[in-house]
Amino acid sequence: DVRALSCRWQHAHWLGVSGHPERAAAAFAELAENYRSSLGERHGDTRAARRNHAYWRDAAGPA
């Protein structure tokens, strides 16, 4: 459901800006997989979720 994914996207972003980049990265990785399975590998939302995952993963620093 598009509305549910939108809410999850907003929550993932909130996690990142609230000082939890590792949790945001995990949330965006899950969103990317959900978008990929429902919309396809090349869909813009899938790619955007992956970019956000990479951004927050890098912001979290080394594990």
Helices and strands as residue ranges (DSSP letters): H 2-17, H 21-39, H 44-60
